[in-house]
Structures are given as structure tokens and as C-alpha cells.
Amino acid sequence: MSLPALRSWFAPARCCSRNLRVFAARHASTDASSPDRLDTPEEWTEFQLQRAEFKMLADAFEPYGSVQSPEDTWKPSHGLHKPPAEGTVSALLASGAHLGHSRSLMNPNFMPYAYGVRAGVTVIDLDQTLPLLRRAAKLVRAIAYAGGQVVFIGTRPDLRPVVQKAAQRLGGQGFYVGERWLPGTLTNKMQLYGADVVKDQKVTPDLVVLLNPLANMNAIRECAIEHVPTIGVIDSNADPRIVMYPIPANDESTRAAELIAGVLSIAGREGASLRRAEAEREQEHTRDRRSRQSKQQYNTFDY
């Protein structure tokens, strides 16, 4: 190889070696052969003074730094395990709930919930979504407070852990369907469960929440036949009238589904907790009343 060709290789090598020497000089080495060893007491004293000055400087600027810690740092799994108790427009926007389908696929009945069109994509009006989400949360809270059963339906693979976690928050009042909805689950109960099960147990839910309603039209029809109220995440390509309580949002976003299911399930958990607290107060009141009655009877016998 000629000398001009070699020079083109030597120049980058010299630059790299210079950068490596600067990088190594910025770090303190603990190797025994390092020339920067602290051998004399004066060197140790100077080293301790430098550490004290650095600590004093760090303590002085600590109030102006970040207070973020691993406990309060946002993680992608928080949408599933730590959803917010109340939905906000910023949370819906961050989850992508405002992104609809193409303008050519928009259902005419969805127009009241559409904000506009951007780059050929329908943008959902989150100012319409938020009050409808809060209305649905109040409904779930009221049904859970009354002791009703709530079923969460999400039959996509990414929605299965969402509906499972949402049902777990409601305890014994929550159920979920993560696989295919079996036709006849509500309209053909006698054949599926048996006469004894239908007679002794409650197999018809009080509320059904659908995260992907278009893929579960059989469930919506059966709920309509059995007069079961439904809540559904309605995208721009769906008719909002297919469910009783629509929530206009992006039904293909997993984060939006986690947010909506989390808000609804937390509302249901609050309703169930209020019910248990009221039952405990009622039991305590009953015990106090019986104790007062027994004391009155005992005093009467004494006289």
C-alpha cells in the first residue's frame, strides 16, 4: 500500500488515541502502578479537603436539583398496575386516545365526538371523552356500591392483562373475558351452565365494559336482549349507539385501554369499599343496639 493511502488510516488512529488519553485522564485509578498514589500525609489531607469541599458544594446545590427517585419515576407498566384514579385530558392525550381512524372510515354518527381531521386521520375530541369517562366511572361506582357484578371484556392479546387486572380490583364483584366471547353466554344460560347453576347462582352481570366492542358484537346483542347496561370504548369507525354508555377514544391503543379500564375499575373498587364500610357500620350499630336492649332488660329484672 502506498504512503498517501497509509496516511489516510494513520490520521484517524492518532485522533482516536488522543481521545482515549483524555478520557483516561479524567478518571482516578486504583491500580498499584498508578503514579497518583496518596503516599504522604500531606497528600491525604489535601484529598480529604477536596472531598469536603465537594460535599459542601453538593449539599448547597441539593435543594435546587431534582427530587426524582426510582419510586416516583414513571414506568411503562404503571398504566397497568398504577393507573390514575381520575382521568384527565393530558393523560388521555399522552395515551393516544385522541387518534381515530382514517377520515374515509369515520362513522356518520361519530361526528359529534370528532374534533377534526389531521393528515387524513380523524382526531377525537377529548373534551367530549373526559365527561363521558367520568359518567361511566360514576356508573361503575354506583353498581359496585349496590353489590352488582361488573364484567370487563377485552379479547385482544394485549387487552387480556388489562381486563384481568381491572377485574381483580373489584374483588368478588369483578369478572373478565380475555378470550373469545362464547355465543349464548347470556341468552342460552340453561344449556351452558345447567338448571341448578342458573337457579342457585347469579350468571347475568349488572354491567359489561367492552374495550374492543366491534370484535364483540355478539356480547353486545346478548346484553341488549338481557337488558344489561354496557360501556364501550368507541373509535371513529364505530357507531356510538351500539352501547348504552359510549366513551369515544382510540380502541387500538393499549395505553388508552389501560387508562380507561383503570379509572373504571378504581371507581368500582371505591364503590365496593363504601359498601363494605357501610355494612360494617350497620353490623356495629346492630351490636350496639342489641347490647343496649340486653342492658335494659337486665335492669328491668333487677327492679
Secondary structure, DSSP 4 states (H G I P E B T S, - for coil): --HHHHHHHHHHHHHHHHHHHHHHHTS----TT-S----SHHHHHHHHHHHHHHHHHHHHHGGGS----TTTS--TTHHHHS--SS--HHHHHHTTTTEEEEGGG--GGGGGGEEEEETTEEEE-HHHHHHHHHHHHHHHHHHHHTT--EEEE--STTTHHHHHHHHHHTGGGEEEE-SPPPTTTTTTHHHHH-HHHHHHS--S-SEEEESSGGGGHHHHHHHHHTT--EEEEE-TTS-GGGSSEEEES-TT-HHHHHHHHHHHHHHHHHHHHHHHHHHHHHHHHHHHHHHHHHHHHHHHHH-
